[in-house]
């Protein structure tokens, strides 16, 4: 694990609890943040995919940015993506003013941009963002890929571009970014976006992981980080195997966001299993599968 990367370790893309009325449940969010901090989580991504950012109004996101930053001393990155760049800059301005360490941005999704378009888009964001920023690469959702060549080109030109969450189900894709950046930017943070790529990314020289199971079992990821730093590879291997087993959560239900939130609700009891994604509610058989996987009594 690089000790020079600006951000590193195991980060949580936090769920956002909702009340039965549909409003954001800030009391439950405070309890979630407190549990993450107690577990040794290294930082929080606010309004990521699991944070259901696409379901929120601009005013909800403004309020969430302001209230959430006051709830924890953990480092925080604000995901500010929308389909309107002016709104993204507006949200980023709020995040910087509230003390977030950085913001994160997807490619301009829906249009499935070409490499040339991606370059010009991110250069525009760089010129308009007033602080540090990261790319959220999620080709399965955006229809385009931010590859190692583009990351390298942007990183050379944009000092405030400080990292990437590479949510690609192929560890070699992330490795190529790590190897491209190694001789150029020691401060650059390269996160794997899939739980089971935490250990491979560390071993390839990446910064860590920013993944969904950190909402459910953050202690497991902290143990991996600690064992890796201590060069206890036997423990790392055993814990990595456990992450692989628990990754079965993503095959339960129609919507992994709802499944993860439901698991947190059943295991820790401080939030409701309410998501804004349609059709994701788990049936009794799926609930039983969650309980078995995570030994919930």
C-alpha positions, 0 to 999 in steps of 0.5 A: 500500500503506497504511503504517498497516495493522497487517499488510501486504504478501505473507503466506504461509498455510504448508503443513504438511509431514507424514512418511510416518508421518503425523506433522508433519515439523518439520524440513521446516517449519523449512526452509520457514520459512527459505526464506520468510524469505529470500525477503522474505515479510512474515509467516506464517499458521499452520494455514490452509486450505493448512495442513490445520487441519481434519485435525489433532487438538487436541493436534497443533494445540497442539504446532504452535502452540508449536513453530512460533513458535520457528522464525522471527522473521517475524510470525505469525498463528495460525488457530484455527478449529474447530466448538467455540468453547471449543477456539478460545479455548483455541488462541487463549490458547496463541497469545497466550502464545507470542507470535503477533501475532494469531489468525484465525477463520472464521465458525462453519462448517457452520451457514451463519450469518445476518448476525445470527448472525455478528455475535453469534458474532464479538462473543462471540469478541472478548469471549473472545480476549485479543488482536488477531484477524482474520476469515477470510472464505471463503464457498465453505467456510462457506456464509455471507459476511462483507460490508463492512457487518458488517466495519464494524460489528464494527470500530467496536465491537471495537478488537482486531478488526484485519483480514480475509482476504477469500477471495472470487473477486471483487475488488469484494467486497474493494474494498467492505470497503476503502472502508467501512473507509478513513475509520474504521480506518487500522490495519485490514488487508484482505488478498485471499485469491486470488493474482491479486487482490494487485495489484488489492487494493493499487491499491484501498487494501488491505493486500496478499495472503495466498495459496497461491502464496506457498508456491511462489514467494514471491520473485515476490510480494516483487518485486511489493511492491517494484515497487509501492512504487517506483511501477514500474507496468510491472514490477508489470504484468509480474509480475501477468501472471506470477501469472496464469499460475502460477495455473493450478496451481489447475486441476491435480488434485482438491485444490489443497492437495495440488497446492501441497504437491507443487509445493513438494516437487518444486521445493525437495526438503525436504518430502514431497508428503503431504497428509491430503486424500483422493484428491489425489495427482497422477497422472503427467500432472498431475505433468508439468503442474506441472513444465512450469508451474514449469519444474521439471527 
